[in-house]
Amino acid sequence: MKTQRATINDVARQAGVSKATVSAVLNDTGSVSGGTRDRVLAAIDVLNYRPTQLSGRAGARKTKAIGLLIKEIDNPYYAEVVLGVRSHAIENGYTLLVASSEGEYDAERRAVELLQAKAVEGIVATPVLDEHADLSHFFELKRRNFPFVLLEEVRGVPASLVDVDNRAASRRGVEYLIRLGHTRIVHFAGPAYSMHSQERIDGVRQACSASHLIFTDDDIVPAGAHLADGYRAALTHFRKRPAAARATAVTCYNDLIAIGVCRALAELGLRVPEDVSIVGFDDIPMLEYLPVPLTTIRVPKFEMGKISAQMLVRHIESKAVVPPQKVVLAADLIVRRSTRALDGAPAVARMEHPADTASARSGRITRSPRRAAP
């Protein structure tokens, strides 16, 4: 059941002042005594009042704006998310402001404060998360009824969320490798500041548990989120493994890690996929243009951005408080040339995998067509 938002009249009654006085406090105009101002601010806090717009002064905001807070400015993944958010924002008359935390808690908190100072009416955020993260800024946004939508869940914060089923998607990639006959599989894990890192590890574990394979902590290689992270982690890992004990397949936290792993393997004289099969995650646009196009998990990035913007605008423009919503999208396995079946694998696994006709929400396996040479 929806709860009506507090209005400026409610604030005026609570503080025992006129609407004009409340407006003067909100817009920081006129001469309002310190005691009266404190009463108005206290009433705003008690009622969780959020003005729909600021007006009444020269230079007041003439355009509406929303903010987008991402975690890695150099990750092509976020470019498509930004485009998705922007498409709906522009359609509805909102300007989009983008900030990046670069995976740092303090930077995220400052970015949230900056976006609010820039008078955005709501925020879409990919939060910095781990056991040490200070998430008080999100709890404060919730307490003040400030509209925001998350692209990664924050436990304990009942906020609207748009995400993919990371466990199921990660599991699908590993199950595919198992069908190809791989029994020595390692996972290059993501950064601690993302809940997705653990969720994707969980997916690997689930796939192995449902098979005859044993997956231990030794099969998790700490990497990160960037090209250099995958490169360095792979050099260290594969240099100290004799051929008999070397993994024949690798799954990665994201595509950037996978590309870094590919470069390290090339420098070590190992071929993809003849010696090592590689599976990424995200499906950033450049993958089809690599010397060996990369098998990966396709995340619907543009759709995530657009749906999150739709949810945010709904929160902003509704005259009643909108209950938190949760949208979980499916991610598809896209098969390219970085994976191969080992000798002895079932014949069906060695064939070109046909395009699955199941709906996107069920999660499908698709073989990417080879591009004709220019």
Helices and strands as residue ranges (DSSP letters): E 3-4, H 8-15, H 19-27, H 34-47, E 64-70, H 76-91, E 94-100, H 105-117, E 123-125, H 136-143, E 148-150, E 160-164, H 166-179, E 185-189, H 195-209, G 217-219, E 220-222, H 227-239, G 243-245, E 249-252, H 255-267, E 277-279, G 285-289, E 296-298, H 301-317, E 320-321, E 326-329, E 332-335, H 347-350, G 360-362, E 365-367
